[in-house]
Every structure is written in structure tokens, then in C-alpha cells.
Amino acid sequence: MALSIWRCMLNSSAARCHLHRSLSLYNSSHGFKEEEIKNKLALLTGGSVALIKRENGIAELCIDNPARMNAFTGTMMIELSECVSDLENWQEGKGLIVYGAENTFCSGSDLNAVKAVTNPQDGVMMCMFIQNTLTKLQRLPLISVALVQGKALGGGAELCTACDFRLMTEDSEIRFVHKHMGLVPGWGGATRLIQLIGSRHALKLLSSALRVHPKYALNIGLADEILSSGTDGPLAEAQKWIASYTKGAADVNRAVKKVVASGREKLFEDSLRTEKEIFGTVWGGPANMQALSKGTKHNE
Ligand SMILES: CC[C@@H](C(=O)O)C(=O)SCCNC(=O)CCNC(=O)[C@H](O)C(C)(C)COP(=O)(O)OP(=O)(O)OC[C@H]1O[C@@H](n2cnc3c(N)ncnc32)[C@H](O)[C@@H]1OP(=O)(O)O
């Protein structure tokens, strides 16, 4: 079969692969009434979530509510969802750094918002809204990094588990305080924590609300690097760190994250099929042809 026809077949199946992007975890068939909960969240104002998409393909998402230790108000939950949707459509994107304003990460839900969302139905609806957002964040075809400075508490601890990697500054902590609030994680943090560090370590952190300092986080696999207090500052350190994992063409970087995200979630044979489809999107592509024409050697 002519190579070009074969590639066309691979590419057409790869196109189908793209069509499955950004299906929400919860929809109306699960009783999720998105517009209804968004209208309620919109009344809980304060703070903001800002997204910068840079020319080099690395975006920065800032959780900005320093007067409340970057706690999420209702409007910030809506803005986070909108930023993640924007990133889902950013075809040039390769990486994402999530961080908090004024050198602290996030202290979870704004307790004023929590007190305003009194009935259990609305609480569960808010939980579904946030889980939809954080599941899409985790599945973005970008390498994502949570830059943890200061405190990542409650929902803030859950948010950092939705990123592929966590970089912690020397004085920072991640703390699942839910049990002290008479709660369990609801933003998907328990499920992702078990994926990251295993059920034994996850149960220890959730049942003790332990302050997880950087060295222990590194030891149990929750953190990937402890950032030294370099002269450039933590955000610049994080930019340097992510740059070493996002070199080269955007489509190849995105394909790498897609094959790993597929293997992380799918059954073995389904993941193999997805890997084949993603392979078809880069086989014979510009980066592949350039490497072949250069006679690339791997002895650096
Ligand atoms: C599924 C989980 C999810 C949910 O249930 O929806 C949650 O995340 S529940 C919330 C979990 N988070 C908390 O319980 C954090 C509560 N705050 C603290 O423990 C402390 O503030 C701190 C984060 C450890 C920082 O302590 P400290 O350095 O002493 O500063 P302050 O306490 O003075 O905080 C400064 C300022 O910020 C306000 N603040 C902090 N966190 C929140 C929050 N989550 N919601 C609302 N406001 C918050 C704090 O009240 C102070 O404000 P003022 O008192 O007006 O100065």
C-alpha cells in the first residue's frame, strides 16, 4: 500500500482520536445542571484566575485572591473552568504552570462560599462542576506543573494533584485538611492522590491531615522537585524546569502527553489502540521528517 495512503488512513483515525477531546465527566444524564450551579457560583464573588499563554508554548495560570490565601470564590471556580477550556483549544500549547499569587498556592474553597452553599444538593453540584474542570485540566495535552509555594490546603491540595508534576519551595506544605472539616476530598483529590502515591500513603495523608513538607513529599512521590530559593524566584525556576520537558515541536510534545494520559486512564488494549492512533498523527510529520533528513544521532 502506498505510504501516503497508509499515512492518510492513520491520520484519519487520529482525527477521530481528537474528536473525543474535552467530553465532560458529568453532564445532564448524571443530574448535573451546569447553568444552575454556575448562576449560584456567580453570586459568590472575589478574587480572579488569570491565564497568560506565552509565545514559547508555556502558559501560566495564577490563582489570585491573596487576601484569602488564594481561596476559591464561586466566580474564581467559573474563571478556572473558562481558562481550562481556553487551554483545551490552544493548539500551540506545550506546558502549563499553575501557581498562586503572593507566594502562596491556594487554601481551598473560600469558607464564606462554603457557608453560602448550604444544601447538600448544591454542594454536590459544586463538586461536579469542579471535578469536570480538574479532570479536563489533568487531561490537557500539555505538561502541567503545580508550583507550590506557601500552603496548598484542602481544595488547594486537590488542585495540585490535577497537575502532572508538583514543584515545592523549601518552606511550602501540601495538606489535605478535609477530615478536620468533617469532610473528605470532593474535587477528585482522593482519586488522583491514590493514582500518584498509592492507597497506603494516600490513606495516611487523608486520615491524619498531615502537613506534607517538601522532603516527605519527594520521598512519597507527591512532589517532583524542591526548588531552591534561587535569585530568579520560584516562577522563573519553574519555567526553567518545565522547559527541559517541553523542547521541540508542539505537536510532538502534545502527542507525548496524550499517550501517557491514555495509559494512565484506559484499559490496556484500549490504551494500545489510542497509542496507535496518536502515533499516526506524528509518523511522517514535520518533526519526524526533519529528524530523518538530519540523520539524528542520540549520543549527546
Ligand atoms: C473539598 C474541600 C473544599 C471544600 O470543602 O469545598 C475546601 O477546600 S474547604 C476549605 C479548606 N481550607 C481551609 O480550611 C483553610 C482555612 N484557613 C487556614 O487554615 C489559614 O488561613 C491558613 C491558610 C493556614 C493561613 O493561616 P495564616 O497564615 O495564619 O493566615 P490567616 O489565617 O490570617 O489568613 C489570612 C486571611 O485569609 C483568610 N483565609 C484563609 N484561608 C481562607 C479560606 N479558605 N476561605 C476564606 N478565607 C480564608 C483568613 O480568614 C484571613 O482573613 P482575615 O481574617 O480577614 O484577615
The ligand as an SDF file (V2000), in Angstrom:
LIG
                    3D

 56 58  0  0  0  0  0  0  0  0999 V2000
  -13.4430   19.9030   49.2370 C   0  0  0  0  0  0  0  0  0  0  0  0
  -12.6340   20.8060   50.0980 C   0  0  0  0  0  0  0  0  0  0  0  0
  -13.0240   22.2350   49.9790 C   0  0  0  0  0  0  0  0  0  0  0  0
  -14.4550   22.3900   50.2380 C   0  0  0  0  0  0  0  0  0  0  0  0
  -14.9350   21.9530   51.3120 O   0  0  0  0  0  0  0  0  0  0  0  0
  -15.1040   22.9500   49.3420 O   0  0  0  0  0  0  0  0  0  0  0  0
  -12.1770   23.1070   50.8480 C   0  0  0  0  0  0  0  0  0  0  0  0
  -11.1090   23.4280   50.4340 O   0  0  0  0  0  0  0  0  0  0  0  0
  -12.7460   23.6550   52.3860 S   0  0  0  0  0  0  0  0  0  0  0  0
  -11.5510   24.9410   52.9080 C   0  0  0  0  0  0  0  0  0  0  0  0
  -10.2550   24.3350   53.2980 C   0  0  0  0  0  0  0  0  0  0  0  0
   -9.3250   25.3780   53.6790 N   0  0  0  0  0  0  0  0  0  0  0  0
   -9.2240   25.8300   54.9590 C   0  0  0  0  0  0  0  0  0  0  0  0
   -9.9090   25.3880   55.8410 O   0  0  0  0  0  0  0  0  0  0  0  0
   -8.1770   26.9020   55.1950 C   0  0  0  0  0  0  0  0  0  0  0  0
   -8.5910   27.8210   56.3190 C   0  0  0  0  0  0  0  0  0  0  0  0
   -7.5300   28.8020   56.5560 N   0  0  0  0  0  0  0  0  0  0  0  0
   -6.4400   28.4950   57.3040 C   0  0  0  0  0  0  0  0  0  0  0  0
   -6.2510   27.4010   57.7970 O   0  0  0  0  0  0  0  0  0  0  0  0
   -5.4070   29.5830   57.4590 C   0  0  0  0  0  0  0  0  0  0  0  0
   -5.9780   30.7970   56.9930 O   0  0  0  0  0  0  0  0  0  0  0  0
   -4.1230   29.3300   56.6360 C   0  0  0  0  0  0  0  0  0  0  0  0
   -4.4670   29.0660   55.1870 C   0  0  0  0  0  0  0  0  0  0  0  0
   -3.3810   28.1550   57.2430 C   0  0  0  0  0  0  0  0  0  0  0  0
   -3.2510   30.5950   56.6950 C   0  0  0  0  0  0  0  0  0  0  0  0
   -3.0810   30.9550   58.0500 O   0  0  0  0  0  0  0  0  0  0  0  0
   -2.3130   32.3020   58.3830 P   0  0  0  0  0  0  0  0  0  0  0  0
   -1.0110   32.3460   57.6640 O   0  0  0  0  0  0  0  0  0  0  0  0
   -2.3610   32.4630   59.8690 O   0  0  0  0  0  0  0  0  0  0  0  0
   -3.1880   33.4500   57.7270 O   0  0  0  0  0  0  0  0  0  0  0  0
   -4.6800   33.8460   58.1250 P   0  0  0  0  0  0  0  0  0  0  0  0
   -5.3980   32.6950   58.7280 O   0  0  0  0  0  0  0  0  0  0  0  0
   -4.6710   35.1290   58.8940 O   0  0  0  0  0  0  0  0  0  0  0  0
   -5.2980   34.0980   56.6740 O   0  0  0  0  0  0  0  0  0  0  0  0
   -5.2130   35.3570   56.0410 C   0  0  0  0  0  0  0  0  0  0  0  0
   -6.6130   35.7350   55.6400 C   0  0  0  0  0  0  0  0  0  0  0  0
   -7.0670   34.7460   54.6690 O   0  0  0  0  0  0  0  0  0  0  0  0
   -8.3090   34.2480   55.0940 C   0  0  0  0  0  0  0  0  0  0  0  0
   -8.4500   32.8710   54.5980 N   0  0  0  0  0  0  0  0  0  0  0  0
   -7.5030   31.9160   54.5900 C   0  0  0  0  0  0  0  0  0  0  0  0
   -7.9960   30.7800   54.0440 N   0  0  0  0  0  0  0  0  0  0  0  0
   -9.2810   31.0290   53.7010 C   0  0  0  0  0  0  0  0  0  0  0  0
  -10.3340   30.2710   53.0960 C   0  0  0  0  0  0  0  0  0  0  0  0
  -10.1570   29.0110   52.6950 N   0  0  0  0  0  0  0  0  0  0  0  0
  -11.5350   30.8720   52.9220 N   0  0  0  0  0  0  0  0  0  0  0  0
  -11.7240   32.1700   53.3020 C   0  0  0  0  0  0  0  0  0  0  0  0
  -10.7840   32.9680   53.8700 N   0  0  0  0  0  0  0  0  0  0  0  0
   -9.5750   32.3770   54.0590 C   0  0  0  0  0  0  0  0  0  0  0  0
   -8.2650   34.3090   56.6050 C   0  0  0  0  0  0  0  0  0  0  0  0
   -9.5590   34.2630   57.1250 O   0  0  0  0  0  0  0  0  0  0  0  0
   -7.6130   35.6610   56.8030 C   0  0  0  0  0  0  0  0  0  0  0  0
   -8.5760   36.6370   56.5350 O   0  0  0  0  0  0  0  0  0  0  0  0
   -8.8440   37.7720   57.6460 P   0  0  0  0  0  0  0  0  0  0  0  0
   -9.1840   37.0260   58.9010 O   0  0  0  0  0  0  0  0  0  0  0  0
   -9.9590   38.5890   57.1010 O   0  0  0  0  0  0  0  0  0  0  0  0
   -7.5280   38.5180   57.7570 O   0  0  0  0  0  0  0  0  0  0  0  0
  1  2  1  0
  2  3  1  0
  3  4  1  0
  3  7  1  0
  4  5  2  0
  4  6  1  0
  7  8  2  0
  7  9  1  0
  9 10  1  0
 10 11  1  0
 11 12  1  0
 12 13  1  0
 13 14  2  0
 13 15  1  0
 15 16  1  0
 16 17  1  0
 17 18  1  0
 18 19  2  0
 18 20  1  0
 20 21  1  0
 20 22  1  0
 22 23  1  0
 22 24  1  0
 22 25  1  0
 25 26  1  0
 26 27  1  0
 27 28  2  0
 27 29  1  0
 27 30  1  0
 30 31  1  0
 31 32  2  0
 31 33  1  0
 31 34  1  0
 34 35  1  0
 35 36  1  0
 36 37  1  0
 36 51  1  0
 37 38  1  0
 38 39  1  0
 38 49  1  0
 39 40  1  0
 39 48  1  0
 40 41  2  0
 41 42  1  0
 42 43  1  0
 42 48  2  0
 43 44  1  0
 43 45  2  0
 45 46  1  0
 46 47  2  0
 47 48  1  0
 49 50  1  0
 49 51  1  0
 51 52  1  0
 52 53  1  0
 53 54  2  0
 53 55  1  0
 53 56  1  0
M  END
$$$$
